[in-house]
Amino acid sequence: MAPKLDTKIRHLLLTFLIFALPTAQAQENIVTSIAPIPGSKVPEEKDLAAYLLVYFADETHSLYMALSHDGYSFTALNDGKPILDGHILAEQKGVRDVHIMRGPDNGFYMSMTDLHIFAQREGLRADLWERPGNIYDWGNNRALVLMKSYDLINWTHSDFRLDLAFPELKDIGCAWAPETIWDPDKNKLMVCFTMRIFRGRNRLYYSYVDNDFTKLETLPQLLFQYPRDISTIDGNITKVGDKYHLFYVAEERGGGIKQAISDQLTTGYVFDPTNVCPERVPTEAPNLFKRNGSDTYVLMYDVFGARPHTMGFSETTDFVHFTNLGLFNQGVMKSTNFALPKHGAVMSLTEAEADALAAHWNLEKF
């Protein structure tokens, strides 16, 4: 009986840590302007030696970060408390669906959904949703959070309302899960995200962003059309060789994560009906990252159907066969000082970048 009790106590302690309020330090990192680090350039593959995981938690609707040397065991920064409080980032006082990427200027671009699904319960609004659910359906937010940094510590911040920027989107039903990728043909950053109009189907759209990463500059266009009339959400695009791999969630028959491949970023994706996720409970939020110094890629996903919910992982080298690595702390992947992460992303860092971030948040070992 003792091992079961110890495990339960450990889980409760970890849960307390992740739900704890942000420290004052976590509120000091939103700035009005940033400048590139002199001499900074995008690191070569041989210089990548660590990993950064960004995610959010349902109970706080805030931003969290964790570091890893080996890409298997992750340790949360700020003692498992939020890095940034969703109350100061979002119109709805909460953020979800965190993504991060490195740009060609060696800047870091982070995007999130402006949405608090428990705002009524927490006394932040009178109604369940921001607008009537019978007209705009579940969630029905209208803003995306866009943030930029050159050191992963100081961030500019923009809460961008799509309906105000584009009259054509005045009846937008949702704007979820923004993810950023560089378009070498356009020489611009592009954001892929989920959107619907009124209570219609959720679809994957894309739009180009200004250089300061504060606003979408082009009217969102449809990225990918599923063969059947169902909703598709949570698009994640990664360039592998000369191909773009789009992982997404198809909301049919229990859902499932699927893959579409194209030799162009914004068009030509070929549908594949294969469900690449091994989990038998609902999953969402696919995110692909590369293991440093190898040809192995890891597909991470939010296993929200698990109890308690957590992240799941699979590996691939050919994007046809995926090896199940299991869930956090039930296989080779470990979360050492945090629990219940949701909808996150992983990117590679240099040793110096990881060490500087760890030092700022007083993390002595990871």
Sequence and secondary structure as in RCSB ss.txt:
>XXXX:A:sequence
MAPKLDTKIRHLLLTFLIFALPTAQAQENIVTSIAPIPGSKVPEEKDLAAYLLVYFADETHSLYMALSHDGYSFT
ALNDGKPILDGHILAEQKGVRDVHIMRGPDNGFYMSMTDLHIFAQREGLRADLWERPGNIYDWGNNRALVLMKSY
DLINWTHSDFRLDLAFPELKDIGCAWAPETIWDPDKNKLMVCFTMRIFRGRNRLYYSYVDNDFTKLETLPQLLFQ
YPRDISTIDGNITKVGDKYHLFYVAEERGGGIKQAISDQLTTGYVFDPTNVCPERVPTEAPNLFKRNGSDTYVLM
YDVFGARPHTMGFSETTDFVHFTNLGLFNQGVMKSTNFALPKHGAVMSLTEAEADALAAHWNLEKF
>XXXX:A:secstr
 HHHHHHHHHHHHHHHHHHS   GGGGS B S     TT     GGGEEEEEEEEE TTT  EEEEEESSSSEEE
ESGGGS SB HHHH TTS EEEEEEEE TTS EEEEEEE  TTTTTTTS SSSSSS HHHH SS   EEEEEEES
SSSSBEEEEEEHHHH GGGTTEEEEEEEEEEEETTTTEEEEEEEEEETTS  EEEEEEB TTSSSB S  EEEE 
 SSS  EEEEEEEEETTEEEEEEEE STT  EEEEEESSSSS  EE        SS  EEEEEEE TTSS EEEE
EEETTSSS EEEEEEESSSS  EEEEETTSSS EESS    EEEEEEEEEHHHHHHHHHHTT    
